[in-house]
Amino acid sequence: MNRGRRGKLAMATAALGIGLLSVTGCGYINPQQTSEQYSPSDGTSTEIGALRLRNMIVISQGEDKPGRVVGAVYNSSSNDVKLTIKGAGGSQVQVPVKKNSYTLLNDSTDEAILSTAGAMPGSVVEVTITEDGTNQSAQFKVPVMDGTIADYKQYLPTPSPTASPSGTATATPTPSTTTTP
């Protein structure tokens, strides 16, 4: 190989090396999105004491209508814990969570219904959460959604029939103050 070809080969190798460094260098100076914690859905997440609340949403038809709290509550302690969620107008619900376990509020057996949602669907409502194991409490913002998205429609609190003075059945919402596992 003559001197001219070696020079061209060296320059081509150097250019290729610089090109590769510039392409791979982007990951070096830019933060990786996968290393950041975020709520991947419509709900929000927080932690209080030994409890981790994930993807929490209130599903309701209106501000003054009952609102069902949907999400997951994880308990990493070695004791059973009760989470209390206090919403607008004094509405509250208690959610028991077994030790080293979790409770899915999406299940029909663990319904957590506030008597009033406290905000219009599409906005956020501030709730107070309390964990009875350490008596810690915090304020937490939760989005309010309605049945516009088909996946949430099944979680809207349903009215139950009750007898009216005239003897006919009328529909009234059934807010619950305590849930049982």
C-alpha positions, 0 to 999 in steps of 0.5 A: 500500500502506498503512502497516499492510500494509507493517508486516505485510509487514516483520514477515513478511519478518523472521520468514522471514529468522530462520527460514531463518537458524536452519535453515541455522545448524545446519550452521555449528555442527555438524561435518560427518561427511563431513570425518572419515576412518573405516573404512566397513566391518568392517576397520580402516585405518592407515599405515606409511611409504609404505604405506596399509593399508585395510579390514584383517580376519583371517578365521578359524574360531577362535583357534588356526586359520589366519587369512587377512588380507584388505584392500588395501595401497597403496604411494605410494613409487617403490620396491617394498616388502614388508609383513610382518604378524606375528600371534600365536604367531610366525605371520607373512606377507609381502606384496610391493607394487609401487611406486606401486601396490596389492595386494588381499589379497582376490584368490586370487593374493595370499593372506596366511595366518597360521598362527594367527589369535590371537583368537576371531572377533568380537574384535580381534587385535593384529598387528605390521606392518613396512615394509621400505622404511624399516624402520618397524614399528607395532602395529595392531589388526585385527578377526577375523571368521568365515564367519557373514557370507556375504561372508566365507565365501569367504575362510576358509582351506581345509584341503588334503588330505595323506597320513596314515600309513594312506595315506588323505587327511586335511585340514590347514590350509595357512598360507603364510609368504610371498605372491607377486604 
